[in-house]
């Protein structure tokens, strides 16, 4: 027993145990970040698990090996707690920055989301020198190794495809930049924008690069969706449409995508940040069957699938799925090209046949079950509408559907754009 206990207290084992605890805490924290990226709060249980792992890691490192039952190194505890809080704040900034109401400091770190973690190398070296304890050094070594691997993975040179900005893209950019586009791009880290002698060029993303952080560009800065991301949204929309058709699922265009199809003559809204499609759960299409089928196809075809059963939401992303545990690192990305697939079901509300969803959408009224729904006759039988150059299923009465969702859907409202950016671009969009 004494030999085993001595082994546990040996420096190599202590360092490896500390490193392992940090990796477990880091991965648990990454799993939480999928929620803010989808405009949701993490569940209480998953948050508690992550917090407990972090607390246990700090406690393990802070207890002195000479007398582990009573001796607590407060200085080490404070240093490691502060180190983890700052580093995890940096790691989470791109996900939190999806929200247009996030703070400037969050935007600053999100601007450098692929490099900022490496900035913690100096504090790690200082801490390792000031607190020469094997357990702490194991945690710091693991943390910096993770950040260096992330940095070098995403700093590799990958060819990006050049795109031209159309007249409206350029006009909105110039409006938000108040005429100083170059200074605006530098201040907000818009690295995709290249200044050529004959104008502007957008170096677009693809499946081999990180996606453009267009959620920041549209929601915080009030810019148009990047041209490359518009193209990838189109591909994603018709990939998912084909999958659902092959699976014989009843589905239809939803939300802002339907609004674009109706109000913008088959185009995306200029500042669109995702594609919205809904589908019907019934005897032949169950939640488990549809998530399993889409996950299998996504893995085969290179699309990332994430399911939120409590909300009836399947998030389908353009980026490639990775093997566990690397798949959770996608939550650190500064952007995401995504399609939200939302489940509806048939029900009866106050004697009327309806279809309803678990999550709130626009001003959809609550039903007897506590869900949100509308008359079934507005949706079924589905019709078709022109969207991004092709026909796609839509509600039977698309205008009535949009009125139920948004009331006056012809009036331009910037639902996910910061108020300051929306006010700046309002006159530009009115002219257009």
SULWO-V531079 format. One record per residue. RES is the residue in one small letter. BURIAL is 1 if it has 16 or more other ideal C-beta (glycine too) atoms within 10 Angstrom, else 0. Layout:
# SULWO-V531079
RES;BURIAL
RES;BURIAL
This chain:
# SULWO-V531079
x;0
x;0
x;0
x;0
x;0
x;0
x;0
x;0
x;0
x;0
x;0
x;0
x;0
x;1
x;1
x;1
x;1
x;1
x;1
x;0
x;1
x;1
x;1
x;1
x;1
x;1
x;1
x;1
x;1
x;1
x;1
x;1
x;1
x;1
x;1
x;1
x;1
x;1
x;0
x;0
x;0
x;1
x;0
x;0
x;0
x;0
x;0
x;0
x;1
x;1
x;0
x;0
x;1
x;1
x;0
x;0
x;1
x;1
x;0
x;1
x;1
x;1
x;1
x;0
x;0
x;0
x;0
x;0
x;0
x;0
x;0
x;0
x;1
x;0
x;0
x;1
x;0
x;0
x;1
x;1
x;1
x;0
x;1
x;1
x;0
x;0
x;1
x;1
x;0
x;1
x;1
x;1
x;1
x;1
x;1
x;1
x;1
x;1
x;1
x;1
x;0
x;1
x;0
x;0
x;0
x;1
x;1
x;0
x;1
x;1
x;1
x;1
x;1
x;1
x;0
x;1
x;1
x;1
x;0
x;1
x;0
x;0
x;1
x;1
x;0
x;0
x;1
x;1
x;0
x;0
x;1
x;0
x;1
x;1
x;1
x;1
x;1
x;1
x;1
x;1
x;1
x;1
x;1
x;1
x;0
x;1
x;1
x;0
x;0
x;1
x;0
x;0
x;0
x;1
x;0
x;0
x;0
x;0
x;0
x;1
x;0
x;0
x;1
x;0
x;1
x;0
x;0
x;0
x;1
x;0
x;1
x;1
x;1
x;0
x;1
x;1
x;1
x;0
x;0
x;0
x;1
x;0
x;0
x;1
x;1
x;0
x;0
x;1
x;1
x;1
x;0
x;1
x;1
x;0
x;0
x;0
x;0
x;0
x;0
x;1
x;0
x;1
x;1
x;1
x;1
x;0
x;0
x;0
x;1
x;1
x;1
x;1
x;1
x;1
x;1
x;1
x;1
x;1
x;1
x;1
x;1
x;1
x;1
x;1
x;1
x;1
x;1
x;1
x;1
x;1
x;1
x;1
x;1
x;1
x;0
x;1
x;1
x;1
x;1
x;1
x;1
x;0
x;1
x;1
x;0
x;0
x;1
x;0
x;1
x;1
x;1
x;1
x;1
x;1
x;1
x;1
x;1
x;1
x;1
x;1
x;1
x;1
x;1
x;0
x;0
x;1
x;1
x;1
x;1
x;1
x;1
x;1
x;1
x;1
x;1
x;1
x;1
x;1
x;1
x;1
x;1
x;0
x;0
x;0
x;1
x;0
x;0
x;0
x;0
x;1
x;1
x;0
x;1
x;1
x;1
x;0
x;1
x;1
x;0
x;0
x;0
x;0
x;1
x;1
x;1
x;1
x;1
x;1
x;0
x;0
x;1
x;1
x;1
x;1
x;1
x;1
x;1
x;1
x;1
x;0
x;1
x;0
x;0
x;0
x;0
x;0
x;0
x;1
x;1
x;1
x;1
x;1
x;1
x;1
x;1
x;1
x;1
x;1
x;1
x;1
x;1
x;1
x;1
x;1
x;1
x;0
x;1
x;0
x;1
x;0
x;0
x;0
x;0
x;1
x;1
x;1
x;1
x;1
x;1
x;0
x;1
x;1
x;0
x;1
x;0
x;0
x;1
x;0
x;0
x;0
x;1
x;1
x;1
x;1
x;1
x;1
x;0
x;1
x;1
x;1
x;0
x;1
x;0
x;0
x;1
x;0
x;1
x;1
x;0
x;0
x;0
x;1
x;1
x;1
x;1
x;1
x;1
x;1
x;0
x;0
x;1
x;1
x;1
x;1
x;1
x;1
x;0
x;0
x;1
x;0
x;0
x;0
x;0
x;1
x;0
x;1
x;1
x;1
x;0
x;0
x;1
x;1
x;0
x;1
x;1
x;0
x;0
x;1
x;1
x;0
x;0
x;0
